[in-house]
Amino acid sequence: MTRPILYHCPDARSLRCMWAVEEAGIDVDLRLLKFPPRAFEPEYRAINPLMTIPAWVEDGRLMTESGAICERIAVDTPLEVRRSESDYWDARNWLHRSDATLTFPLAVMIRYTRVEPEERRLPQAVDDYKAFFGGRARSIETALADGREWLVAGRFTIADIAVGYAAFLATTLGAEDVLGDATRAWLNRCMAREGFNRARERQNG
Ligand SMILES: N[C@@H](CCC(=O)N[C@@H](CS)C(=O)NCC(=O)O)C(=O)O
């Protein structure tokens, strides 16, 4: 069987997949691209017509959603929250929330701080979406308020990777101050994991 191929840009959403791969011990063929691929990697369109990162190619199938790819990687590992577990639906809800609700406002911040040329940058949009993210990130603080170590299932799972990436990304955008104390402590636990650190080392080539 051929190894799955993972297309990745440093610290982009594909870090979720890199991190999950390292935690799960899966062997992948890693292809590092320059960000954003639509500007620097024209031949990538033949792989992923969306021109987004990540892309995962396995057995001739293309997957482009970081949450779905994480689910694939987690199968039959402790990262997976199985249907038979009581937190199954909570885990799935976190997985979807991680990108659709939590990463979306951060993507607006990235665009107007890093991607657009100077003359198109919008400090007001950055401030507004930082506050917007802060409101949404309170859901993490609420979940952790009972002193739990990880988000669901009493162990580190794919939910911590997916949501942990969003919280990590917030810290790279100067939005750490809108995270609550329990959220910051949980993020530190996430970022102290060998899997997270191996993924970040590997992305640097
Ligand atoms: N919902 C997708 C979003 C993928 C996405 O938008 N990725 C960003 C990088 S973090 C990207 O490729 N942006 C570059 C572009 O759209 O040109 C996921 O979770 O993987």
PDBQT file of the ligand as one rigid body, heavy atoms in Angstrom, charges set to zero:
ROOT
HETATM    1  N1  LIG A 301     -11.989  24.351   5.927  1.00  0.00    +0.000 N 
HETATM    2  C1  LIG A 301     -10.663  24.102   5.379  1.00  0.00    +0.000 C 
HETATM    3  C2  LIG A 301     -10.000  25.434   5.105  1.00  0.00    +0.000 C 
HETATM    4  C3  LIG A 301      -8.724  25.315   4.307  1.00  0.00    +0.000 C 
HETATM    5  C4  LIG A 301      -8.063  26.683   4.138  1.00  0.00    +0.000 C 
HETATM    6  O1  LIG A 301      -8.729  27.696   3.882  1.00  0.00    +0.000 OA
HETATM    7  N2  LIG A 301      -6.730  26.721   4.334  1.00  0.00    +0.000 N 
HETATM    8  C5  LIG A 301      -5.997  27.976   4.224  1.00  0.00    +0.000 C 
HETATM    9  C6  LIG A 301      -4.683  27.838   4.995  1.00  0.00    +0.000 C 
HETATM   10  S1  LIG A 301      -4.853  27.824   6.736  1.00  0.00    +0.000 SA
HETATM   11  C7  LIG A 301      -5.579  28.268   2.801  1.00  0.00    +0.000 C 
HETATM   12  O2  LIG A 301      -5.220  27.341   2.088  1.00  0.00    +0.000 OA
HETATM   13  N3  LIG A 301      -5.595  29.553   2.406  1.00  0.00    +0.000 N 
HETATM   14  C8  LIG A 301      -5.019  29.978   1.163  1.00  0.00    +0.000 C 
HETATM   15  C9  LIG A 301      -6.022  30.341   0.120  1.00  0.00    +0.000 C 
HETATM   16  O3  LIG A 301      -7.233  30.099   0.278  1.00  0.00    +0.000 OA
HETATM   17  O4  LIG A 301      -5.580  30.884  -0.893  1.00  0.00    +0.000 OA
HETATM   18  C10 LIG A 301      -9.871  23.238   6.361  1.00  0.00    +0.000 C 
HETATM   19  O5  LIG A 301     -10.239  23.137   7.536  1.00  0.00    +0.000 OA
HETATM   20  O6  LIG A 301      -8.895  22.605   5.960  1.00  0.00    +0.000 OA
ENDROOT
TORSDOF 0
